[in-house]
Amino acid sequence: MSRGTRAVIDLDALRHNLRVARQAAPHSRVLAVVKADGYGHGLRAVAGALAGLADGLGVATFDEGMALRDSGVAGTVLLMEGVMNTAQLQQAAGAGLDLVVHQPWQVSMLLAARLSRPVRVWLKVNTGMHRLGMEPAGAALFWQQLRASANVTDLVLMSHMACADEPDHAMNRQQQEGFAALVQQLAPAGASLANSATTLNLPGGHYQWVRPGLMLYGASPFANTPATELDLRPVMQLEARVISRMVVPAGGALGYGATWQAPRDTPVAVVAIGYGDGYPRHLSPAAQVLIKGVRCPVVGRVSMDMITVDVSAQPDAGPHTSVTLWGPGLPVEAVAAWANTVNYELLCQITGRVEREYRGGAE
Ligand SMILES: Cc1ncc(COP(=O)(O)O)c(C=O)c1O
């Protein structure tokens, strides 16, 4: 019998969330971002469920792009870090992958290469985030060189927003203005700026392609707006089972470091999930799990394979009882806040030991 620690992935919710992105940006094509194993949900399953709904898929690396092609995904697949060498460039071109070009050496490599077929290039410019992208002053030269190259079919201009998750941040306007100036200068047939937060909140940043990631998985990109308010449905429900239960007597210590002492005789359930499964080790004392609809506090340290939960509020909990770590009824955003991190990280860091179980996803 399996340990019961699993991520139940609702592919219908994923498809619903894609439609929410499309409604938010009705005049744009949607490049669904599926990097990092579909934000931890499973690259192939996510790509399969989005087939026919998304206009393209975005991944970070060459390997992720080739994995999509190997699993039979046709159509637009964008490598958002581009390729790292000529061998990758040739294979990517052969596989019909789109490439981000963000460094002068990538332009030189592309201009000098002999390719079996030309590629579509997304020239990335830095509009203020200072991570990947050409400096705007030099962008026109690279743009012209790429446009003149027989190795390039067509060109999209792109950039990435640093602070769109904070609607009032001054960078949002600065980056949008900088990008708009480049769009005016270069007059690309296609342009792309929007992540989830921009897709949902900054219509001026939509252009021809939006690139939502997080929102597709039903998580909110905004600290103060729950996903449900954005009509997003959680895709992942992380579950585990109670494997033991005992009463810690008043004053008794619990777990590594004896960091928690029972204030009174306390029923405690041991749940089969820990940081070896990707559940965060560092949690504030406010952290909770959901047992049959009732929130119960996590007490004591998170260990590699187990957590311990005060089940005073759910006295029926015992061996085999199902526990929800996040999902419907307990947003991943709440757990991220207790762990002093972001929902992105929690979703991505679920390890291979956790079974993925897929529901829905058909037309
Ligand atoms: C270049 C690029 N575009 C789009 C996205 C999607 O962002 P989000 O998950 O915030 O929607 C990412 C994710 O980090 C990215 O790196």
The ligand as a Tripos MOL2 file, in Angstrom:
@<TRIPOS>MOLECULE
LIG
   16    16     1     0     0
SMALL
NO_CHARGES

@<TRIPOS>ATOM
      1 C1         10.4480   35.2730  -18.9430 C.3       1 LIG1
      2 C2          9.2710   34.8480  -18.1420 C.ar      1 LIG1
      3 N1          8.0410   35.0590  -18.6200 N.ar      1 LIG1
      4 C3          6.9330   34.6850  -17.9360 C.ar      1 LIG1
      5 C4          7.0470   34.0710  -16.6930 C.ar      1 LIG1
      6 C5          5.7940   33.6980  -15.9390 C.3       1 LIG1
      7 O1          5.7060   34.4360  -14.7590 O.3       1 LIG1
      8 P1          4.5150   34.1960  -13.7170 P.3       1 LIG1
      9 O2          4.6830   32.8040  -13.2150 O.co2     1 LIG1
     10 O3          4.7340   35.2080  -12.6690 O.co2     1 LIG1
     11 O4          3.2580   34.3740  -14.4720 O.co2     1 LIG1
     12 C6          8.3110   33.8440  -16.1650 C.ar      1 LIG1
     13 C7          8.4400   33.2250  -14.8490 C.2       1 LIG1
     14 O5          9.2820   33.4580  -14.0520 O.2       1 LIG1
     15 C8          9.4570   34.2350  -16.9090 C.ar      1 LIG1
     16 O6         10.6850   34.0340  -16.4320 O.3       1 LIG1
@<TRIPOS>BOND
     1     1     2 1
     2     2     3 ar
     3     2    15 ar
     4     3     4 ar
     5     4     5 ar
     6     5     6 1
     7     5    12 ar
     8     6     7 1
     9     7     8 1
    10     8     9 2
    11     8    10 1
    12     8    11 1
    13    12    13 1
    14    12    15 ar
    15    13    14 2
    16    15    16 1
@<TRIPOS>SUBSTRUCTURE
     1 LIG1         1 GROUP 0 **** ****
